[in-house]
């Protein structure tokens, strides 16, 4: 009997660590809330796609909706294309400054036979700061003088099922590159993302598959960076593509909407 009990206990962690490449649900996540200068608030959301490989599409509608207080909205800026695993701080739903602190903003997703909800309200412990975002994005100790990169995207036309995308970014040079301490040469022995700005294209909404060539720029420090990419679309429809400039701690995103005929 003792052996059976031990075997069962040992099996529990093993089952909890099973990784699924496909077929799992996408769970919405409430990241926290922010104050805006005009007194309004942002409810900030991300998601966890429980698949390790499968990208999932959930169109706007009853399977992908936002409830603000007592009103249900189909479209409040949420994504419809979901990359594998955890994706943080993706979109914001703004509520007025006189928002009832007991009311909720709810993101509902239905996928893989499940219905999941992320519920956000103005609980004091959930207030976000830039430092909290940096730490949750894996940026380490925030640089107090750092400002987010500035990104611009040139207008693009779709021709024969593809488009040329040109994105440019500028940064303030913070955080500065890592420097190995002479007194402790092994301190930075672990590989790290080099300091500097990188631009990356992702799919935010899409009725078909999108291929970016290339999808990201090198990491560039101390000078502007430009990424020219070719986006190829597998099907007609309206696509929302997102360009993000990331300096290793802070990021700025901008969306481009393209119609493929």
Residue pairs with C-beta under 8 A, 6 or more apart in sequence:
19 52
20 50
20 51
20 52
21 51
21 52
21 53
21 54
22 51
22 53
22 54
23 51
23 54
23 112
24 49
24 50
24 51
24 54
24 112
25 50
25 109
25 111
25 112
25 113
25 114
25 116
26 47
26 48
26 49
26 50
26 56
26 58
26 82
26 109
26 111
26 112
26 116
27 47
27 48
27 50
27 109
27 116
27 118
28 45
28 46
28 47
28 107
28 108
28 109
28 116
28 117
28 118
29 45
29 46
29 47
29 48
29 86
29 88
29 118
30 43
30 44
30 45
30 107
30 118
30 119
30 120
30 126
31 44
31 45
31 46
31 88
31 89
31 128
31 136
32 44
32 120
32 126
32 127
32 128
32 132
33 41
33 42
33 43
33 44
33 120
33 121
33 122
33 126
33 127
33 128
34 41
34 42
34 44
34 92
34 127
34 128
35 41
35 127
36 42
36 94
38 97
39 97
40 94
40 95
40 96
40 97
40 99
41 94
41 95
41 97
41 99
41 122
42 92
42 93
42 94
42 95
43 92
43 93
43 94
43 95
43 105
43 120
44 89
44 91
44 92
44 120
44 128
45 78
45 90
45 91
45 92
45 93
45 107
45 118
45 120
46 86
46 87
46 88
46 89
46 90
47 79
47 82
47 86
47 87
47 90
47 109
48 85
48 86
48 87
49 55
49 56
49 82
49 83
49 84
49 85
49 86
49 87
51 84
51 85
52 84
52 85
53 84
54 84
55 81
55 82
55 83
55 84
56 81
56 82
56 111
57 80
57 81
57 82
57 206
58 64
58 80
58 82
58 109
58 110
58 111
59 80
60 74
60 75
60 78
60 80
61 74
62 110
63 109
63 110
63 111
64 78
64 80
64 108
64 109
64 110
65 72
65 73
65 74
65 107
65 108
66 72
66 73
66 74
66 75
66 76
66 78
66 93
66 105
66 106
66 107
66 108
67 73
67 104
67 105
67 106
67 108
68 76
68 93
68 95
68 105
69 100
69 103
69 104
69 105
76 91
76 93
77 91
77 92
77 93
78 90
78 91
78 107
79 90
79 91
79 204
79 205
80 204
80 205
80 206
81 203
81 204
81 205
81 206
83 202
88 136
88 137
89 133
89 136
89 137
93 105
93 120
95 103
95 105
99 122
101 121
101 122
102 121
103 121
104 119
104 120
104 121
105 119
105 120
105 121
106 117
106 118
106 119
106 120
107 117
107 118
107 120
108 115
108 116
108 117
109 115
109 116
109 117
110 116
120 126
130 142
130 250
131 142
133 250
134 140
134 142
134 249
134 250
135 142
137 249
137 251
139 248
139 249
139 250
140 249
142 249
143 174
143 175
143 176
143 249
145 172
145 174
146 172
146 174
146 175
146 247
146 249
146 250
147 172
147 174
147 250
148 245
148 247
148 250
148 251
148 252
149 169
149 170
149 171
149 197
149 245
149 246
149 247
149 250
149 251
149 252
150 169
150 170
150 171
150 245
150 252
151 167
151 168
151 169
151 199
151 243
151 244
151 245
151 252
151 253
151 254
152 167
152 168
152 169
152 254
153 165
153 166
153 167
153 168
153 243
153 254
153 256
154 165
154 166
154 167
154 168
156 163
156 164
156 165
156 166
156 231
156 256
156 258
157 163
158 233
158 258
158 259
158 260
158 261
161 232
161 233
161 260
162 230
162 231
162 232
162 233
163 230
163 231
163 233
163 258
164 228
164 229
164 230
164 231
165 201
165 212
165 227
165 228
165 229
165 230
165 231
165 241
165 243
165 256
166 226
166 227
166 228
166 229
167 199
167 201
167 226
167 227
167 229
167 243
167 245
168 199
168 224
168 225
168 226
168 227
169 197
169 199
169 224
169 225
169 226
169 245
169 252
170 197
170 224
171 196
171 197
171 245
171 247
173 221
173 222
174 247
175 195
175 247
175 248
175 249
176 195
177 194
177 195
177 196
177 221
178 188
178 192
178 195
180 187
180 188
181 187
193 219
193 248
194 219
194 221
195 219
195 221
195 247
195 248
196 219
196 220
196 221
196 222
196 225
196 247
196 248
197 219
197 220
197 221
197 225
197 245
197 246
197 247
198 216
198 217
198 218
198 219
198 220
198 225
198 245
198 246
199 216
199 217
199 225
199 226
199 227
199 243
199 244
199 245
200 215
200 216
200 217
200 243
200 244
200 246
201 212
201 215
201 216
201 227
201 229
201 231
201 241
201 242
201 243
202 215
202 241
202 242
202 244
203 210
203 239
203 240
203 241
203 242
204 240
204 241
204 242
204 255
205 238
205 239
205 240
206 233
206 237
206 239
206 240
207 235
207 236
207 237
207 238
207 239
208 233
208 234
208 235
208 236
208 237
208 239
208 260
209 233
209 234
209 235
210 231
210 232
210 233
210 234
210 239
210 241
211 231
211 232
211 234
212 229
212 230
212 231
213 229
213 230
213 232
214 227
214 229
215 229
216 227
217 225
217 226
217 227
218 225
225 245
227 243
231 241
231 258
233 239
233 258
233 260
235 260
236 260
236 261
237 259
237 260
238 257
238 258
238 259
238 260
239 257
239 258
239 259
239 260
240 255
240 256
240 257
241 255
241 256
241 257
241 258
242 253
242 254
242 255
242 256
243 253
243 254
243 255
243 256
244 251
244 252
244 253
245 251
245 252
245 253
